[in-house]
Amino acid sequence: MTTTPLLPNIVAGKAQMGQGPGTPLFDPVLGTELVRVSREGLDLASAFAFAREQGGAALRALSYRERAGLLGAIGQVLQAKRDDYYAIATANSGTVTRDSAVDIDGGIFTIGQYAKWGDKLGDARALLDGERIRLGKDPAFQSQHVLTPTRGLALFINAFNFPSWGLWEKAAPALLSGVPVVVKPGTPTAWLTQRMVQDVVEAGVLPAGALSVICGSSAGLLDALQPFDVLSFTGSAGTAAQIRGHAAIAERSVRCNIEADSLNSALLDPNAAAGDEAFNLFVNEVVREMTVKSGQKCTAIRRAFVPRALYDAAAQAIGAKLAKISVGNPRHEAVRMGALVSRAQFDGVQEGLAQLLAEATPLYDGRAQALVDADPAVAACAMPVLLGTSDPVKARVLHDVEVFGPVSTLMPYDSDAQAFELIRRGQGSLVASVYSADPAFVARAALELADSHGRVHAISPDVASLHTGHGNVMPHSLHGGPGRAGGGEELGGLRALGFYHRRSAVQASTAALDALAASATALTY
Ligand code: NAP
């Protein structure tokens, strides 16, 4: 008999229970059932209609500054309940406090940023995109591009690894734009998303229908989308391919942003020396990216490139640091790295590792280490493994298979051109980081890698204590990547508003454009 509580969905401005026993969510360390989710029996068509008609209309009636105020109020609600969110993250995501912070405080920080940026847009109801353009000899008839909020809803289908940040990094620009949000979190960790939405809705800081959460099956969600809705998907390349083929996108032209998986790289300067500052910064960042959230970050370093002469030294330095990472129950104070989100993910990591091992050998293998305060037969705790190959040019799988856990592959390169070429074999990634004391090399690497990466993060000794981290997504900078990474774009300051607005060219007299400009503001980045 099931005894754990069923979480309500929050739609049409109120809590609505799904039918049936629901899907259980587990503690990935203890293996215990925590809560259940179900959306069986929900009327999606009316839930979406309520969001569009009630939530959307109420949001669009406000100015950017007023909606920025709503974001500030959301931030306050979440801040007041942070302790609850940390407890849910420990139980349901199996993360140590430092890793929970990336998700929870990262989400709250992002909302705060958009509240500040939105306030500067003032009392406008629309955005001006660029200058007026003369259409003929007489300047009295001109064209002005305007951006107005789409009259649909924003559906977010999110991955399991960031139940908080994954919601708020999208909801902040959507709500600021005046577009209501419906989020469908990844099921294994849906609890934190559900609780945050429930808290915000119950606090009454948003108009009814502005924010909804639907937990459980994704079936039918895309069928309910209409032409002015927008869809943002974060998850695996396989699911992304199914979504792209759905009639909502293929036939109804629902605007769609895809953030998929990515074989991100780190590159050490060809003139670095073992133990110098660039080398140490590289080693630290590879270790950090392998272990933060147990490597369950879309931006994590999966491939690390070093000049061939430094291959052994880098392997030893990274291995020595990984050996100090204690893995196990995040409630134990000695533990530095918690669990993967589920036993299914644990199995997936072992399968992926086996694929990579066909082309690589372990340079550091933590799998022989004991877990701290956790049962290896139950806990979804994966040990870090650094792999290596001396022949990255011949490798195929290593440039193609993303293992979503604490696994990375070290690869030697023989020339700069070869390193850039190998990095590009990821077929488009979210981020590449460069470690160098030479500004000229950083500049060259950045321009070589920019077209295949959403972000190039360059770390030199002069910014050693200032940089924001290879894997940390700052709302100021673009997040997304071409090709395999999904081809999407998110964040990047006020650039993010573009996805939730429609651009139209208004061709009119100077007098009419002056009247229009009175209720609009120029969008500058
Ligand atoms: P996933 O299995 O593709 O699931 C992602 C979301 O899609 C979940 O909410 C899932 O619901 C839903 N879903 C599954 N099948 C669907 C379908 N046919 N139609 C519509 N929705 C469907 O991915 P995941 O395992 O949760 O996440 C891990 C992956 O996400 C990794 O590959 C990682 O690289 C990627 N990721 C990318 C980014 C980025 O910004 N690029 C960020 C985070 C994660 P259920 O959970 O109910 O199945």
Boltz pocket constraint, residues with backbone or C-beta under 6 A from the ligand:
constraints:
  - pocket:
      binder: B
      contacts: [[A, 157], [A, 158], [A, 159], [A, 160], [A, 161], [A, 162], [A, 184], [A, 185], [A, 186], [A, 187], [A, 188], [A, 216], [A, 217], [A, 218], [A, 234], [A, 235], [A, 236], [A, 237], [A, 238], [A, 239], [A, 240], [A, 242], [A, 243], [A, 259], [A, 260], [A, 261], [A, 262], [A, 297], [A, 298], [A, 402], [A, 404], [A, 430], [A, 480], [A, 485], [A, 486]]
      max_distance: 6.0
